[in-house]
Amino acid sequence: MAQTPDWMTAIDPDATGGPELLVPVRRPVPVPGPAQVLLRVAAAGVNRPDIAQRIGNYPPPPGAPSIPGLEVAGEVVGIGDGVMPEYLGQPMCALLGGGGYAEYAVADIGLCLPVPECLSMAEAAALPETLFTVWSNVFERAYAADGDYLLVHGGTSGIGTMAIALGKLFGVIVIVTAGSDEKCTAALGLGAAHAINYRTADFVAEVKAITGARGVDVVLDMVGGDYLPRNIDCMAEDGRHVSIAIMRGAKAEIPIWKIMQKRLTLTGSTLRSRDLAFKSLVADEISSAVWPHIEAGALRPAMDRSFALADAADAHRRMESGEHVGKIVLTMGA
Ligand SMILES: NC(=O)c1ccc[n+]([C@@H]2O[C@H](COP(=O)([O-])OP(=O)(O)OC[C@H]3O[C@@H](n4cnc5c(N)ncnc54)[C@H](OP(=O)(O)O)[C@@H]3O)[C@@H](O)[C@H]2O)c1
């Protein structure tokens, strides 16, 4: 195995603002602590929270690297205390608290999963953030089950495409909304049962028509604001509503009577701030419940485009354009 250098190229802006801040800089290669590994990063996933961090709305939690990037795939080239040497040389993907936009990244071994042979490094890097988020919110927090209806806004987002893939795998009937007919067609192609263009149709009326007025069992909501009361109108009795972002506003007017009438549960979560113990539990569950399907080729991430690390600014511009379908990744080159 080649010797690990002391310095690496990374994206680590020292100010908040526009994508032009995402320029390559030199940073020390991080050192793995106990129960951690050092990965030579082959690819890093780009997520909307990276944009919020760049703008200054989502600072890294205490102890997390300032380098953005919540997921990577690469080869294990270093191990900390307590990690078995067998991991050295293994291709792994990992959920990170930060640090992915770099040639090397430190990951907790409990948050690493082996890269299946059927996936490229770019595909593997595109999995952890959305897989952990959708699994923990839709299947644990909202206990979606076979035959349930799930409504997901942003159906062609990284999160939305993962919700479609997981829903399809576990017999959940996924209804998505998206902002164009092209995106709706893409979502249907990925396995959504129904796709509603929210710019040309009222999604509440459409959901009622699709479900025969019954409503959906689960809503995965990244929109917030004025979508909350409309989501509630879409819900079946005993439905579960999970908030994961607030793109249209952090405040909402909630019709309490409808919560009582339909016995609804309103909940939500943020993944990045959760402790290692929680995330490790999610990793264990994904390892047993989902990873075998990924290894069998039954679940793949929907991929949009790859950009070189040096072109991270263009990757953010693409995400902010809203034109992407699925995941954007950065690749580190040879
Ligand atoms: N809570 C958590 O733990 C957690 C974890 C990861 C991500 N997230 C959040 O989940 C969201 C999706 O993340 P991602 O990485 O998948 O992002 P992404 O791929 O950039 O997707 C964002 C989606 O939001 C839709 N959208 C944007 N503005 C909208 C608006 N005003 N009204 C309705 N839809 C709108 C866009 O679709 P259309 O063009 O079709 O509108 C787009 O598909 C982000 O807000 C992110 O912060 C939360």
The ligand as an SDF file (V2000), in Angstrom:
LIG
                    3D

 48 52  0  0  0  0  0  0  0  0999 V2000
  -33.2370   16.1520    8.2600 N   0  0  0  0  0  0  0  0  0  0  0  0
  -32.2330   15.4700    7.7520 C   0  0  0  0  0  0  0  0  0  0  0  0
  -31.6130   14.6650    8.4420 O   0  0  0  0  0  0  0  0  0  0  0  0
  -31.8250   15.6850    6.3230 C   0  0  0  0  0  0  0  0  0  0  0  0
  -30.7940   14.9030    5.7630 C   0  0  0  0  0  0  0  0  0  0  0  0
  -30.4640   15.1010    4.4140 C   0  0  0  0  0  0  0  0  0  0  0  0
  -31.1520   16.0510    3.6600 C   0  0  0  0  0  0  0  0  0  0  0  0
  -32.1160   16.8060    4.2610 N   0  0  0  0  0  0  0  0  0  0  0  0
  -32.8610   17.8240    3.4900 C   0  0  0  0  0  0  0  0  0  0  0  0
  -33.6190   17.1700    2.4970 O   0  0  0  0  0  0  0  0  0  0  0  0
  -33.7620   18.0370    1.3880 C   0  0  0  0  0  0  0  0  0  0  0  0
  -33.3510   17.2960    0.1230 C   0  0  0  0  0  0  0  0  0  0  0  0
  -31.9550   17.1130    0.1350 O   0  0  0  0  0  0  0  0  0  0  0  0
  -31.2250   16.6260   -1.1800 P   0  0  0  0  0  0  0  0  0  0  0  0
  -29.7700   16.5730   -0.9030 O   0  0  0  0  0  0  0  0  0  0  0  0
  -31.9180   15.4350   -1.6900 O   0  0  0  0  0  0  0  0  0  0  0  0
  -31.5210   17.9040   -2.1260 O   0  0  0  0  0  0  0  0  0  0  0  0
  -31.7330   18.1040   -3.6660 P   0  0  0  0  0  0  0  0  0  0  0  0
  -31.3540   16.8880   -4.4320 O   0  0  0  0  0  0  0  0  0  0  0  0
  -31.0900   19.3940   -4.0110 O   0  0  0  0  0  0  0  0  0  0  0  0
  -33.2950   18.2930   -3.8250 O   0  0  0  0  0  0  0  0  0  0  0  0
  -34.0410   19.3750   -3.3790 C   0  0  0  0  0  0  0  0  0  0  0  0
  -35.4470   19.2290   -3.9910 C   0  0  0  0  0  0  0  0  0  0  0  0
  -36.3060   20.1770   -3.4000 O   0  0  0  0  0  0  0  0  0  0  0  0
  -37.2790   20.5630   -4.3350 C   0  0  0  0  0  0  0  0  0  0  0  0
  -37.5930   21.9440   -3.9720 N   0  0  0  0  0  0  0  0  0  0  0  0
  -36.7380   22.9680   -3.8490 C   0  0  0  0  0  0  0  0  0  0  0  0
  -37.3940   24.0780   -3.4530 N   0  0  0  0  0  0  0  0  0  0  0  0
  -38.6780   23.7260   -3.3230 C   0  0  0  0  0  0  0  0  0  0  0  0
  -39.8380   24.4310   -2.9510 C   0  0  0  0  0  0  0  0  0  0  0  0
  -39.7920   25.7380   -2.6280 N   0  0  0  0  0  0  0  0  0  0  0  0
  -41.0290   23.7900   -2.9380 N   0  0  0  0  0  0  0  0  0  0  0  0
  -41.0760   22.4740   -3.2570 C   0  0  0  0  0  0  0  0  0  0  0  0
  -39.9880   21.7450   -3.5890 N   0  0  0  0  0  0  0  0  0  0  0  0
  -38.8000   22.3700   -3.6410 C   0  0  0  0  0  0  0  0  0  0  0  0
  -36.6420   20.4260   -5.7020 C   0  0  0  0  0  0  0  0  0  0  0  0
  -37.5320   19.7830   -6.5420 O   0  0  0  0  0  0  0  0  0  0  0  0
  -38.4790   20.5180   -7.5800 P   0  0  0  0  0  0  0  0  0  0  0  0
  -37.6340   21.2230   -8.5980 O   0  0  0  0  0  0  0  0  0  0  0  0
  -39.2020   19.3750   -8.1400 O   0  0  0  0  0  0  0  0  0  0  0  0
  -39.2810   21.4680   -6.7780 O   0  0  0  0  0  0  0  0  0  0  0  0
  -35.4840   19.4380   -5.4720 C   0  0  0  0  0  0  0  0  0  0  0  0
  -35.7440   18.1850   -6.0640 O   0  0  0  0  0  0  0  0  0  0  0  0
  -32.8900   19.2690    1.6480 C   0  0  0  0  0  0  0  0  0  0  0  0
  -33.7030   20.3280    2.0920 O   0  0  0  0  0  0  0  0  0  0  0  0
  -31.9610   18.7930    2.7410 C   0  0  0  0  0  0  0  0  0  0  0  0
  -31.5190   19.8400    3.5600 O   0  0  0  0  0  0  0  0  0  0  0  0
  -32.4760   16.6260    5.5570 C   0  0  0  0  0  0  0  0  0  0  0  0
  1  2  1  0
  2  3  2  0
  2  4  1  0
  4  5  1  0
  4 48  2  0
  5  6  2  0
  6  7  1  0
  7  8  2  0
  8  9  1  0
  8 48  1  0
  9 10  1  0
  9 46  1  0
 10 11  1  0
 11 12  1  0
 11 44  1  0
 12 13  1  0
 13 14  1  0
 14 15  2  0
 14 16  1  0
 14 17  1  0
 17 18  1  0
 18 19  2  0
 18 20  1  0
 18 21  1  0
 21 22  1  0
 22 23  1  0
 23 24  1  0
 23 42  1  0
 24 25  1  0
 25 26  1  0
 25 36  1  0
 26 27  1  0
 26 35  1  0
 27 28  2  0
 28 29  1  0
 29 30  1  0
 29 35  2  0
 30 31  1  0
 30 32  2  0
 32 33  1  0
 33 34  2  0
 34 35  1  0
 36 37  1  0
 36 42  1  0
 37 38  1  0
 38 39  2  0
 38 40  1  0
 38 41  1  0
 42 43  1  0
 44 45  1  0
 44 46  1  0
 46 47  1  0
M  CHG  2   8   1  16  -1
M  END
$$$$
